[in-house]
Amino acid sequence: MSKKLTTVVLLSGSSVAAMHVINRVHSSLCTAKSLLNNSENRYYEWRFGKVRYQKKGSGSPLLFIHDLTVGSSNYEYHRLINNLTEKHEIYSVDLPGYGLSDKPSMTYTGNLYEQLISDFITSVIKRKTSVVVSGEAVPFVLSACHNNPDCMNKIICINPQNLYSQNQIPSSQTKLMKLFLEIPVLGTFAYHVLANKTMIEKSFQTQYFCDPEEIREKYIANYLEAAHAGGYNAKYAFASYVGKYMNLNILRELKELDNSILMIGGEKEPDIRTTIENYQYYNPAIEEVYIFNTKHLPQLEAPDEILEQIRIFLGE
């Protein structure tokens, strides 16, 4: 019996050691090219760590805030930003837990991101700003605008998260999933399986882009690096995302907002028309437009069309 137990212990220890080595090698390979490191990076010293951002151009301020998918960072807007710098002072951030911002081992919540957005505008931009935000980060911006109305002007939302999903709260099952992902070695290994190159490529092909021919290898490489920058701590934001800790119920805030809001939908994004109609039910002043033959990332798939809608909405 003792020999069997010893064998089990040795095999278990060997498996954990092997996973640890695989985790280190995989993380190193994914970040080896340092694609996100460049001379334009700046850092805002926030109370939960450094927040990476970039600043370009001059004119009225315009802040870009990325989605919450695996590998999201301010890179998702790189095809827009340089074309808006003549008339706008552009700021684009990596939310805490994403990209090159610090990724402390903590629970990431919607309220935390809402506070970061308000603090960033107040401390860094220091002027009322218009905002472009995508996907599941939309509730943070709308909530921050409602609670600090002097910080924002116009808001542009690209493929906003549906109201039903963002109202979901952590359940026993999602809490267990979060705890599992946060386990040293084993949880990290599971995260690497879910955030490897093959999975990110599949997301681009099936969810993010309508036309696979438009997907560029550099998109995959940048998303892969963003998903693994920060080493083992890269998994914590994803664990909170899976656990539903980032969700925010904003129905009351949505009703009371009086900012000009434009919602841009990818024409092929599943259920996007119903999603935007639900927002308009609570706030009939919301405007809508759809980008032909695009899915979740029209800012990468059809940047010229997105730029045109931004310029029209901002009155250029």
DAMORA-V685696 format. One record per pair of residues at least 12 apart in sequence whose C-alpha atoms are under 10 Angstrom apart, sorted by sequence separation. I is the first residue (numbers start at 1). J is the second residue. D is the distance in Angstrom with one decimal. If there is no record, write none. Layout:
[[I	J	D] [I	J	D]]
//
This chain:
[[41	53	5.9] [42	54	5.8] [64	76	9.6] [65	77	8.7] [96	108	8.2] [204	216	9.8] [264	276	8.8] [276	288	7.4] [291	303	10.0] [40	53	8.4] [41	54	5.3] [42	55	7.8] [64	77	7.5] [142	155	8.3] [263	276	7.1] [276	289	9.7] [292	305	8.9] [40	54	5.9] [41	55	8.1] [78	92	9.2] [131	145	9.9] [141	155	8.3] [201	215	9.0] [262	276	10.0] [291	305	6.9] [39	54	9.5] [40	55	7.4] [77	92	8.1] [141	156	9.9] [142	157	9.5] [204	219	9.0] [273	288	9.1] [290	305	9.7] [291	306	7.6] [38	54	10.0] [40	56	8.5] [64	80	9.9] [76	92	9.9] [96	112	9.1] [141	157	9.2] [201	217	9.0] [204	220	8.0] [263	279	9.3] [273	289	9.6] [290	306	9.6] [64	81	8.7] [74	91	9.5] [75	92	8.7] [96	113	7.8] [138	155	9.5] [203	220	9.8] [263	280	9.7] [273	290	8.7] [289	306	9.9] [63	81	10.0] [74	92	5.8] [75	93	9.3] [95	113	7.3] [138	156	9.1] [139	157	9.7] [201	219	9.2] [202	220	9.9] [272	290	9.2] [291	309	9.4] [62	81	9.6] [73	92	9.1] [74	93	5.7] [75	94	8.8] [138	157	6.4] [200	219	9.7] [201	220	6.3] [290	309	9.7] [53	73	9.9] [54	74	8.6] [73	93	7.5] [74	94	5.5] [96	116	8.5] [137	157	9.1] [138	158	8.2] [200	220	6.7] [201	221	9.5] [289	309	8.2] [52	73	9.7] [53	74	7.9] [73	94	5.2] [74	95	8.5] [95	116	8.1] [128	149	9.1] [129	150	9.1] [130	151	8.7] [131	152	7.3] [136	157	9.9] [137	158	9.8] [138	159	8.8] [139	160	8.2] [199	220	10.0] [200	221	9.3] [269	290	9.8] [52	74	9.1] [62	84	9.1] [72	94	8.2] [73	95	7.4] [95	117	8.8] [118	140	9.6] [128	150	6.4] [129	151	6.4] [130	152	5.7] [131	153	7.6] [132	154	8.7] [133	155	7.8] [134	156	8.3] [135	157	7.6] [136	158	9.6] [138	160	5.8] [139	161	7.9] [198	220	9.3] [201	223	9.5] [261	283	9.5] [267	289	9.1] [268	290	9.1] [269	291	9.9] [62	85	9.5] [72	95	9.1] [73	96	10.0] [114	137	9.2] [117	140	7.8] [118	141	8.6] [127	150	8.8] [128	151	4.6] [129	152	4.8] [130	153	4.7] [131	154	6.5] [132	155	6.0] [133	156	6.3] [134	157	5.5] [135	158	6.2] [136	159	8.5] [137	160	7.8] [138	161	6.9] [139	162	9.8] [197	220	7.2] [200	223	7.5] [201	224	9.3] [262	285	9.1] [263	286	7.1] [264	287	8.6] [265	288	7.6] [266	289	8.8] [267	290	5.4] [268	291	8.6] [272	295	9.4] [57	81	9.1] [61	85	9.8] [73	97	9.7] [74	98	9.1] [75	99	8.6] [93	117	9.4] [113	137	8.4] [114	138	9.9] [116	140	9.3] [117	141	7.1] [127	151	6.9] [128	152	5.1] [129	153	5.4] [130	154	4.7] [131	155	4.9] [132	156	4.7] [133	157	5.1] [134	158	4.5] [135	159	5.2] [136	160	6.2] [137	161	7.8] [138	162	9.8] [139	163	9.1] [197	221	7.9] [200	224	7.1] [255	279	9.0] [261	285	7.5] [262	286	5.9] [263	287	6.1] [264	288	5.9] [265	289	6.4] [266	290	5.7] [267	291	5.4] [268	292	7.7] [269	293	9.1] [272	296	9.6] [56	81	8.1] [57	82	8.2] [59	84	9.8] [60	85	9.7] [62	87	9.7] [63	88	9.6] [72	97	10.0] [73	98	6.0] [74	99	7.5] [114	139	8.3] [115	140	8.4] [116	141	10.0] [118	143	9.7] [119	144	9.7] [126	151	8.4] [127	152	8.5] [128	153	6.1] [129	154	7.5] [130	155	5.7] [131	156	6.2] [132	157	6.0] [133	158	6.2] [134	159	6.0] [135	160	4.5] [136	161	4.9] [199	224	9.7] [254	279	7.6] [255	280	9.3] [257	282	9.8] [258	283	8.6] [260	285	7.5] [261	286	5.2] [262	287	4.7] [263	288	4.8] [264	289	5.1] [265	290	4.7] [266	291	5.1] [267	292	5.2] [268	293	6.1] [269	294	7.1] [270	295	7.9] [55	81	9.7] [56	82	7.9] [57	83	9.7] [58	84	9.3] [59	85	7.9] [60	86	9.9] [61	87	8.9] [62	88	6.3] [63	89	8.5] [64	90	7.7] [65	91	8.9] [66	92	8.3] [72	98	6.6] [73	99	4.9] [74	100	9.5] [110	136	9.9] [113	139	9.6] [114	140	4.6] [115	141	9.6] [117	143	9.9] [118	144	6.0] [122	148	9.8] [125	151	9.5] [127	153	9.8] [128	154	9.5] [129	155	9.0] [130	156	8.0] [131	157	8.3] [132	158	7.6] [133	159	9.0] [134	160	6.1] [135	161	5.2] [136	162	8.4] [197	223	8.9] [198	224	9.8] [254	280	9.2] [255	281	8.9] [256	282	8.8] [257	283	7.6] [259	285	8.8] [260	286	7.1] [261	287	6.3] [262	288	5.7] [263	289	6.5] [264	290	5.6] [265	291	6.2] [266	292	6.8] [267	293	5.8] [268	294	5.6] [269	295	4.4] [270	296	8.9] [287	313	9.6] [57	84	7.7] [58	85	6.3] [59	86	7.3] [60	87	6.7] [61	88	5.5] [62	89	6.1] [63	90	6.0] [64	91	6.2] [65	92	6.3] [66	93	7.6] [67	94	9.8] [68	95	8.8] [71	98	7.3] [72	99	6.7] [73	100	8.0] [93	120	9.3] [110	137	8.4] [113	140	6.2] [114	141	6.4] [117	144	6.9] [118	145	8.0] [133	160	8.4] [134	161	8.4] [135	162	8.9] [139	166	7.8] [196	223	10.0] [197	224	6.3] [200	227	9.6] [254	281	9.7] [255	282	5.2] [256	283	7.8] [258	285	8.0] [259	286	8.9] [260	287	8.2] [261	288	8.7] [262	289	7.7] [263	290	8.5] [264	291	7.2] [265	292	9.0] [266	293	7.1] [267	294	5.6] [268	295	4.9] [269	296	5.8] [56	84	9.1] [57	85	4.1] [58	86	6.4] [59	87	4.9] [60	88	4.8] [61	89	4.6] [62	90	5.0] [63	91	4.7] [64	92	4.6] [65	93	6.1] [66	94	7.3] [67	95	9.2] [70	98	8.6] [71	99	7.1] [73	101	9.2] [111	139	9.8] [112	140	8.8] [113	141	8.6] [114	142	8.6] [115	143	9.4] [116	144	9.0] [117	145	9.2] [122	150	9.6] [138	166	9.8] [195	223	9.5] [196	224	7.0] [197	225	9.6] [251	279	8.7] [254	282	6.3] [255	283	5.3] [257	285	9.4] [258	286	9.4] [266	294	4.7] [267	295	6.4] [268	296	8.1] [269	297	9.2] [56	85	6.2] [57	86	6.0] [58	87	6.1] [59	88	4.1] [60	89	5.7] [61	90	5.9] [62	91	6.2] [63	92	5.7] [64	93	6.7] [65	94	7.4] [66	95	7.7] [68	97	9.7] [69	98	9.4] [70	99	9.8] [110	139	7.9] [111	140	7.3] [114	143	6.6] [115	144	7.0] [118	147	8.9] [122	151	7.0] [136	165	9.3] [137	166	10.0] [195	224	7.4] [196	225	9.9] [253	282	9.4] [254	283	6.2] [255	284	8.8] [257	286	9.9] [265	294	8.4] [266	295	4.6] [267	296	9.1] [269	298	9.8] [55	85	9.6] [56	86	9.3] [57	87	7.3] [58	88	5.0] [59	89	5.0] [60	90	8.4] [61	91	7.4] [62	92	8.5] [63	93	7.9] [64	94	9.4] [65	95	7.7] [68	98	8.2] [91	121	9.7] [110	140	6.2] [113	143	9.9] [114	144	5.2] [118	148	7.1] [121	151	6.6] [136	166	7.9] [197	227	10.0] [252	282	8.5] [253	283	9.7] [255	285	10.0] [265	295	7.9] [266	296	6.0] [57	88	5.8] [58	89	4.1] [59	90	8.5] [67	98	9.8] [109	140	9.8] [110	141	9.9] [113	144	8.9] [114	145	8.9] [118	149	9.7] [120	151	9.9] [121	152	8.4] [196	227	8.7] [251	282	7.2] [265	296	8.0] [266	297	7.5] [267	298	9.3] [56	88	8.2] [57	89	4.6] [58	90	7.4] [66	98	9.4] [111	143	8.7] [115	147	9.7] [118	150	9.9] [119	151	9.5] [195	227	6.8] [196	228	9.2] [251	283	9.4] [254	286	10.0] [265	297	9.4] [266	298	6.1] [56	89	5.8] [57	90	6.0] [91	124	9.4] [110	143	9.3] [111	144	8.9] [114	147	9.3] [115	148	9.8] [118	151	7.1] [195	228	8.2] [265	298	8.2] [266	299	9.5] [55	89	7.0] [56	90	5.1] [57	91	9.0] [91	125	8.1] [117	151	9.5] [118	152	9.0] [264	298	9.0] [55	90	5.5] [56	91	6.8] [90	125	9.6] [192	227	9.1] [266	301	9.7] [54	90	7.8] [55	91	4.7] [56	92	9.0] [89	125	9.1] [191	227	9.7] [192	228	8.4] [266	302	9.5] [36	73	9.3] [54	91	5.6] [55	92	6.8] [191	228	9.7] [36	74	9.6] [53	91	6.8] [54	92	5.4] [55	93	9.1] [91	129	9.8] [36	75	8.1] [53	92	5.4] [54	93	6.6] [90	129	9.8] [92	131	9.8] [52	92	8.6] [53	93	4.2] [54	94	9.1] [89	129	9.5] [90	130	9.9] [91	131	9.4] [92	132	9.4] [192	232	9.6] [195	235	9.2] [52	93	5.9] [53	94	6.2] [90	131	9.9] [191	232	9.4] [51	93	7.2] [52	94	5.5] [53	95	9.0] [88	130	9.9] [95	137	9.6] [192	234	9.7] [264	306	8.2] [51	94	6.4] [52	95	7.8] [188	231	9.6] [189	232	9.5] [191	234	8.9] [192	235	8.5] [195	238	9.7] [50	94	9.8] [51	95	6.7] [52	96	8.4] [188	232	6.5] [191	235	6.3] [50	95	9.8] [51	96	6.2] [187	232	9.6] [188	233	8.7] [190	235	9.5] [191	236	9.5] [264	309	8.4] [50	96	7.8] [51	97	9.1] [52	98	9.3] [53	99	10.0] [188	234	8.9] [189	235	9.8] [264	310	9.5] [49	96	7.6] [51	98	9.2] [52	99	7.9] [53	100	8.8] [185	232	8.7] [188	235	6.8] [191	238	8.3] [262	309	9.1] [48	96	7.8] [49	97	9.6] [51	99	9.4] [52	100	5.9] [53	101	8.3] [184	232	8.5] [187	235	8.4] [188	236	9.4] [191	239	8.6] [262	310	8.9] [44	93	9.5] [48	97	10.0] [51	100	7.7] [52	101	4.8] [43	93	9.3] [46	96	9.5] [50	100	8.9] [51	101	4.6] [52	102	8.0] [182	232	9.5] [41	92	9.9] [42	93	9.4] [43	94	9.8] [50	101	5.8] [51	102	6.4] [182	233	9.0] [262	313	7.4] [41	93	9.6] [49	101	7.7] [50	102	5.4] [51	103	9.5] [65	117	8.8] [187	239	9.4] [261	313	8.9] [262	314	10.0] [49	102	5.5] [50	103	8.9] [182	235	7.3] [260	313	9.0] [48	102	8.0] [49	103	7.8] [50	104	10.0] [63	117	9.5] [181	235	7.2] [182	236	6.7] [260	314	9.7] [48	103	8.9] [49	104	7.5] [77	132	9.5] [181	236	7.8] [46	102	9.8] [48	104	7.6] [77	133	9.8] [110	166	9.7] [182	238	9.6] [210	266	8.9] [43	100	9.5] [44	101	9.2] [45	102	10.0] [63	120	9.8] [77	134	9.9] [178	235	9.8] [179	236	9.9] [181	238	8.5] [182	239	6.8] [209	266	9.3] [210	267	9.2] [43	101	8.0] [48	106	9.5] [63	121	8.5] [76	134	9.5] [178	236	8.5] [181	239	5.8] [182	240	9.4] [208	266	9.5] [210	268	6.9] [41	100	9.1] [43	102	9.8] [178	237	9.7] [180	239	8.4] [181	240	9.3] [209	268	9.0] [210	269	8.5] [61	121	9.7] [178	238	8.4] [179	239	7.6] [208	268	9.9] [209	269	9.1] [178	239	4.7] [179	240	9.2] [181	242	9.2] [207	268	9.5] [208	269	8.4] [63	125	8.8] [177	239	7.4] [178	240	6.2] [181	243	9.8] [207	269	7.9] [36	99	7.8] [37	100	8.1] [62	125	9.2] [176	239	9.9] [177	240	9.2] [178	241	8.3] [207	270	9.0] [36	100	7.3] [48	112	9.3] [61	125	7.4] [175	239	9.0] [178	242	6.4] [179	243	8.6] [51	116	9.2] [61	126	9.5] [174	239	9.2] [175	240	8.7] [177	242	7.0] [178	243	5.2] [61	127	7.4] [62	128	9.2] [63	129	6.8] [64	130	8.9] [65	131	7.5] [66	132	8.5] [67	133	7.3] [68	134	8.6] [69	135	8.6] [174	240	9.1] [176	242	9.8] [177	243	6.4] [178	244	9.0] [53	120	10.0] [60	127	8.9] [61	128	7.5] [62	129	5.7] [63	130	6.3] [64	131	5.9] [65	132	6.3] [66	133	6.0] [67	134	5.1] [68	135	7.2] [69	136	8.2] [174	241	9.4] [175	242	8.4] [176	243	7.8] [178	245	9.4] [48	116	9.2] [60	128	8.8] [61	129	5.1] [62	130	4.9] [63	131	4.7] [64	132	4.8] [65	133	4.7] [66	134	5.7] [67	135	5.0] [68	136	5.9] [69	137	9.8] [174	242	6.5] [175	243	5.2] [47	116	9.3] [51	120	9.2] [60	129	7.3] [61	130	6.5] [62	131	5.6] [63	132	6.1] [64	133	5.9] [65	134	6.8] [66	135	7.7] [67	136	5.7] [68	137	6.4] [174	243	4.4] [175	244	8.2] [46	116	7.9] [55	125	9.7] [60	130	8.3] [61	131	8.6] [62	132	7.4] [63	133	8.3] [64	134	8.7] [65	135	9.6] [66	136	8.7] [67	137	5.4] [68	138	9.9] [170	240	9.4] [173	243	8.2] [174	244	6.8] [175	245	8.9] [66	137	6.8] [67	138	8.2] [107	178	9.3] [170	241	9.9] [172	243	9.1] [174	245	9.1] [65	137	7.3] [66	138	9.1] [170	242	9.0] [171	243	7.7] [46	119	8.4] [65	138	8.7] [170	243	5.8] [171	244	8.0] [46	120	8.5] [169	243	8.5] [170	244	5.0] [171	245	9.8] [45	120	9.8] [65	140	9.8] [169	244	5.9] [170	245	6.1] [44	120	7.8] [65	141	8.6] [106	182	9.6] [168	244	6.9] [169	245	6.9] [170	246	9.3] [46	123	9.7] [105	182	8.6] [167	244	9.4] [168	245	9.0] [169	246	8.9] [170	247	8.8] [166	244	8.4] [168	246	9.7] [169	247	6.9] [44	123	8.9] [165	244	9.2] [166	245	9.9] [168	247	6.7] [169	248	8.4] [44	124	7.6] [166	246	8.3] [167	247	6.4] [168	248	8.1] [169	249	9.1] [166	247	4.8] [167	248	6.1] [168	249	8.1] [219	300	8.8] [165	247	7.7] [166	248	5.5] [167	249	4.8] [210	292	9.6] [211	293	7.7] [165	248	9.2] [166	249	6.1] [167	250	8.0] [210	293	6.0] [211	294	7.6] [163	247	9.9] [165	249	9.3] [166	250	8.3] [167	251	8.9] [209	293	8.8] [210	294	4.9] [211	295	8.9] [216	300	9.7] [163	248	9.2] [164	249	9.0] [209	294	6.1] [210	295	5.3] [215	300	8.7] [216	301	9.8] [161	247	9.8] [163	249	7.8] [208	294	8.2] [209	295	5.2] [210	296	8.4] [214	300	8.9] [215	301	7.7] [163	250	8.2] [207	294	9.9] [208	295	5.5] [209	296	6.5] [210	297	9.0] [214	301	6.5] [163	251	8.1] [207	295	6.7] [208	296	4.4] [209	297	6.4] [210	298	9.0] [213	301	9.9] [214	302	9.1] [63	152	9.7] [206	295	9.1] [207	296	6.3] [208	297	5.2] [209	298	7.6] [212	301	9.6] [62	152	9.6] [206	296	9.8] [207	297	8.6] [208	298	8.1] [211	301	8.1] [61	152	9.9] [62	153	9.4] [67	158	9.3] [204	295	9.6] [209	300	8.5] [210	301	8.0] [61	153	9.6] [62	154	9.3] [63	155	9.6] [64	156	9.5] [65	157	9.8] [66	158	9.7] [67	159	9.6] [204	296	8.9] [208	300	9.1] [209	301	6.4] [62	155	9.6] [67	160	9.3] [203	296	10.0] [204	297	8.8] [208	301	8.5] [209	302	9.6] [67	161	9.7] [160	263	7.4] [146	250	9.5] [154	258	9.9] [155	259	7.3] [156	260	8.6] [157	261	7.6] [158	262	8.5] [159	263	7.1] [160	264	8.2] [136	241	9.9] [143	248	8.4] [154	259	6.1] [155	260	6.4] [156	261	5.9] [157	262	6.2] [158	263	5.9] [159	264	6.0] [160	265	7.9] [140	246	9.1] [143	249	9.0] [146	252	9.5] [147	253	8.3] [153	259	6.6] [154	260	5.1] [155	261	4.8] [156	262	4.8] [157	263	4.7] [158	264	4.7] [159	265	4.8] [139	246	9.6] [140	247	8.9] [143	250	6.5] [146	253	5.9] [152	259	8.1] [153	260	7.5] [154	261	6.0] [155	262	6.4] [156	263	5.9] [157	264	6.1] [158	265	6.0] [159	266	6.6] [139	247	7.9] [140	248	7.4] [142	250	7.6] [143	251	9.6] [145	253	8.8] [146	254	8.0] [149	257	8.6] [153	261	9.2] [154	262	8.2] [155	263	8.5] [156	264	7.3] [157	265	8.5] [158	266	8.0] [159	267	9.6] [137	246	8.9] [139	248	6.3] [140	249	9.9] [143	252	9.4] [144	253	9.3] [145	254	9.9] [146	255	9.8] [149	258	9.3] [162	271	8.8] [136	246	8.8] [137	247	9.1] [138	248	9.8] [139	249	7.8] [140	250	8.8] [143	253	6.2] [146	256	7.5] [147	257	9.7] [149	259	8.6] [159	269	7.7] [162	272	8.0] [136	247	8.3] [137	248	9.7] [139	250	6.6] [142	253	7.3] [143	254	7.9] [146	257	6.1] [159	270	9.9] [161	272	8.8] [164	275	9.0] [136	248	9.7] [139	251	9.7] [142	254	7.1] [145	257	7.8] [146	258	8.9] [160	272	8.1] [162	274	8.5] [163	275	7.1] [145	258	9.8] [146	259	9.1] [159	272	6.8] [162	275	5.1] [163	276	9.2] [139	253	9.5] [143	257	9.1] [145	259	8.4] [159	273	9.6] [161	275	7.5] [162	276	7.8] [164	278	9.5] [139	254	9.1] [142	257	8.0] [160	275	7.6] [161	276	9.1] [162	277	9.9] [163	278	7.3] [159	275	8.7] [160	276	7.6] [162	278	8.0] [163	279	7.5] [142	259	9.5] [159	276	8.4] [162	279	8.3] [142	261	9.5] [160	279	9.3] [70	191	10.0] [99	222	9.3] [70	194	8.8] [71	195	7.9] [99	223	8.5] [70	195	6.7] [99	224	9.8] [100	225	9.4] [101	226	9.6] [70	196	9.8] [99	225	7.9] [100	226	6.9] [103	229	8.8] [104	230	9.0] [99	226	4.4] [100	227	9.5] [102	229	9.2] [103	230	6.5] [105	232	9.2] [106	233	9.2] [98	226	6.7] [99	227	6.8] [100	228	9.5] [101	229	8.9] [102	230	7.2] [103	231	9.0] [104	232	9.9] [105	233	6.0] [108	236	7.8] [109	237	9.0] [70	199	9.7] [71	200	8.0] [97	226	9.8] [98	227	7.2] [99	228	8.2] [100	229	6.4] [101	230	8.5] [103	232	9.2] [104	233	6.3] [105	234	8.7] [107	236	7.1] [108	237	5.9] [134	263	9.5] [70	200	7.8] [97	227	9.4] [98	228	9.1] [99	229	6.5] [100	230	7.4] [103	233	5.7] [104	234	8.5] [105	235	8.6] [106	236	6.6] [107	237	7.2] [108	238	8.9] [110	240	9.9] [130	260	9.7] [131	261	9.7] [132	262	9.5] [133	263	9.7] [134	264	9.2] [135	265	10.0] [156	286	10.0] [69	200	9.8] [98	229	8.2] [99	230	8.5] [102	233	8.9] [103	234	6.1] [104	235	9.8] [105	236	5.9] [106	237	8.0] [107	238	9.8] [108	239	8.7] [109	240	7.2] [110	241	9.7] [130	261	10.0] [132	263	9.9] [134	265	10.0] [155	286	9.9] [156	287	9.5] [157	288	9.5] [158	289	9.8] [159	290	9.5] [94	226	9.6] [97	229	9.5] [98	230	9.0] [102	234	9.0] [103	235	8.5] [104	236	7.6] [105	237	8.5] [107	239	8.1] [108	240	5.6] [109	241	8.3] [156	288	9.8] [158	290	9.7] [70	203	9.5] [97	230	8.8] [103	236	7.3] [104	237	8.9] [106	239	9.6] [107	240	5.8] [108	241	7.7] [113	246	8.3] [69	203	9.6] [100	234	9.9] [103	237	7.5] [106	240	8.5] [107	241	9.2] [109	243	10.0] [110	244	9.4] [111	245	9.4] [112	246	8.6] [114	248	9.6] [99	234	8.8] [108	243	9.8] [109	244	8.5] [110	245	6.9] [111	246	7.7] [97	233	8.1] [98	234	7.5] [107	243	9.4] [108	244	9.7] [109	245	5.1] [110	246	4.2] [111	247	8.7] [159	295	8.5] [160	296	9.5] [97	234	6.6] [98	235	9.6] [108	245	6.6] [109	246	4.2] [110	247	5.6] [111	248	7.5] [159	296	6.4] [97	235	8.3] [98	236	9.6] [107	245	7.5] [108	246	6.4] [109	247	7.2] [110	248	5.7] [158	296	8.3] [159	297	8.1] [97	236	7.0] [98	237	7.3] [107	246	8.9] [109	248	8.5] [110	249	9.4] [158	297	8.2] [159	298	8.8] [97	237	5.1] [98	238	9.1] [158	298	8.1] [96	237	8.1] [97	238	8.3] [158	299	8.3] [95	237	9.8] [76	219	8.4] [97	240	9.9] [75	219	8.6] [76	222	9.2] [75	222	7.5] [76	223	8.7] [75	223	8.1] [158	306	9.2] [71	220	8.9] [73	222	8.8] [71	221	9.5] [72	222	9.0] [73	223	7.6] [71	222	7.7] [72	223	6.2] [75	226	9.0] [71	223	4.2] [72	224	9.1] [73	225	9.9] [74	226	9.7] [70	223	7.5] [71	224	5.8] [72	225	9.8] [73	226	6.6] [156	309	9.4] [69	223	9.5] [70	224	8.3] [71	225	7.2] [72	226	6.7] [73	227	8.8] [156	310	7.6] [71	226	4.8] [72	227	7.3] [155	310	9.9] [70	226	8.2] [71	227	4.0] [70	227	5.9] [71	228	7.8] [156	313	8.4] [69	227	9.2] [70	228	9.4] [71	229	9.3] [155	313	9.3] [156	314	9.4] [154	313	8.4] [155	314	9.4] [154	314	7.5] [24	185	9.8] [135	296	7.9] [153	314	9.8] [23	185	7.4] [134	296	9.0] [135	297	9.0] [22	185	9.6] [23	186	9.3] [26	189	9.5] [71	234	9.7] [134	297	8.6] [20	184	8.9] [21	185	9.3] [24	188	9.8] [70	234	9.8] [20	185	5.6] [23	188	6.9] [24	189	9.7] [27	192	8.1] [70	235	9.4] [134	299	9.3] [19	185	6.5] [20	186	8.2] [23	189	6.0] [26	192	7.6] [30	196	8.5] [18	185	9.6] [19	186	7.2] [22	189	7.8] [23	190	9.5] [26	193	9.9] [30	197	8.5] [70	237	9.2] [71	238	9.7] [16	184	9.7] [17	185	8.5] [20	188	8.5] [21	189	9.9] [23	191	9.4] [69	237	9.9] [70	238	7.0] [16	185	6.9] [19	188	8.8] [20	189	7.8] [23	192	7.2] [27	196	9.6] [68	237	8.8] [69	238	8.2] [16	186	7.3] [19	189	6.4] [22	192	9.3] [23	193	9.7] [26	196	8.6] [68	238	8.4] [15	186	9.7] [19	190	9.8] [70	241	9.6] [69	241	8.7] [16	189	9.7] [68	241	7.8] [68	246	9.2] [132	310	8.7] [35	218	9.1] [130	314	8.5] [36	221	10.0] [35	221	8.0] [36	222	7.0] [34	221	10.0] [35	222	6.4] [36	223	9.6] [33	221	8.8] [34	222	8.9] [35	223	9.8] [33	222	9.3] [36	225	7.6] [31	221	9.0] [35	225	7.3] [36	226	7.5] [30	221	7.9] [31	222	9.1] [34	225	7.5] [35	226	9.0] [30	222	9.2] [33	225	8.2] [34	226	9.6] [30	223	9.6] [31	224	7.8] [32	225	8.2] [36	229	9.1] [30	224	6.2] [31	225	4.9] [29	224	9.9] [30	225	5.3] [31	226	8.0] [34	229	9.0] [29	225	8.9] [30	226	8.7] [31	227	9.0] [27	224	9.7] [28	225	9.5] [30	227	8.5] [31	228	6.6] [32	229	9.8] [27	225	8.6] [30	228	6.5] [31	229	6.3] [29	228	9.4] [30	229	8.1] [31	230	9.1] [27	227	9.3] [28	228	8.4] [31	231	8.9] [27	228	5.9] [28	229	9.0] [30	231	9.9] [26	228	8.8] [27	229	7.8] [27	230	8.9] [28	231	8.0] [27	231	6.1] [26	231	9.7] [27	232	8.0] [24	231	8.0] [27	234	9.5] [23	231	9.0] [24	232	8.4] [23	232	8.2] [80	299	7.1] [77	297	9.5] [79	299	7.1] [80	300	8.4] [83	303	9.8] [76	297	7.9] [77	298	9.9] [78	299	8.6] [79	300	6.5] [83	304	9.4] [76	298	9.7] [77	299	6.3] [78	300	8.1] [79	301	9.4] [80	302	9.9] [81	303	10.0] [76	299	7.0] [77	300	7.1] [79	302	9.3] [80	303	6.2] [84	307	8.1] [76	300	6.6] [79	303	6.2] [80	304	8.0] [83	307	7.9] [87	311	9.9] [75	300	9.5] [78	303	9.4] [79	304	8.7] [77	303	8.7] [80	306	8.0] [81	307	9.2] [84	310	9.4] [79	306	9.9] [80	307	6.5] [84	311	8.6] [79	307	9.2] [67	296	10.0] [87	316	8.5] [67	297	9.6] [80	310	9.7] [62	314	9.9]]
//
